[in-house]
């Protein structure tokens, strides 16, 4: 892995990025996009838990 990759993982581990994804918390920027495209949100909500987590 590159230095940038290791730095990204360190930030994710220290912060809440991975915790939020595991808890399926939709980030504000994605929620804003979903408000503009209700079909996209419906599709996302219909995915399995693991698919949602992987996308987040």
PyMOL commands that set and color helices and strands:
alter all, ss='L'
color gray80, all
select helices_A, chain A and resi 3-14+17-22+28-36+38-45+49-55
alter helices_A, ss='H'
color red, helices_A
deselect
rebuild
show_as cartoon
